[in-house]
Amino acid sequence: MMKKNILIVEDEVKIARFLQMELEYEGYRIETEGNGRRALERIIQEDFDLVLLDLMLPEMDGIEICRRVRQVLQIPIIMLTARDELSDKVQGLDIGADDYLTKPFAIQELLARIRVALRKTESAERGGTNQLRIKQLVLDPAAYEARVGEEQLELTKKEYDLLEFLVRNRQVVLGRERILQEVWGYDYLGDTNVVDVYVRYLRSKLDERFGEKYIHTVRGVGYVVKE
């Protein structure tokens, strides 16, 4: 199996070096970059399989880097930051990050999240153009696109991930903890309200916009998409 290429975008040299050593020990091919603007250029121009992205960087911060990368690439991005406010996490996920890890963190947890992000990418690539359909909603997993009839839904990557998970498990009532584990890719230790926040986003963009109820609440349990 070919080694996966990971770019560590971190301006603290000691942290970058520590991560590089740990990930190389696990068999990844690692490069590092401490400047935000150069990091953006490298992500777009070079061939990386995943990016570990710090938020606070010189010349361009991680949020802006992620936003610009998402305009052209769907490469997995895991944000690493000392900021642990829920609003910061939601902002990072909203603009397209796949995951968000707060410093300090255990290297084992980071490795697990890297494996999950890479598996999702490989699964999407294997999935080809197989579409998912329910009522008038059509999802294209290979393109990360959703539409109702001929109208495209403007979804963030995390909103799309959540919608696809609900649609794939149609008619099954899904608890918040399971949704967090499957969509966010790990046993989320924060507030499960983040699921409710994202369901509200989806309902405003899907149910309310098109006047048809897709996502149903099961009080005290979670959510279900019904035919």
Secondary structure, DSSP 4 states (H G I P E B T S, - for coil): -PPPEEEEE-S-HHHHHHHHHHHHHTT-EEEEE--HHHHHHHHHHS--SEEEEESS-SSS-HHHHHHHHHTT----EEEEES---HHHHHHHHHTT-SEEEESS--HHHHHHHHHHHHHHHHHHHHTTT--EEETTEEEETTTTEEEETTEEP---HHHHHHHHHHHHTTT--EEHHHHHHHHSSS---S-THHHHHHHHHHHHHTHHHHT---EEEETTTEEEE--
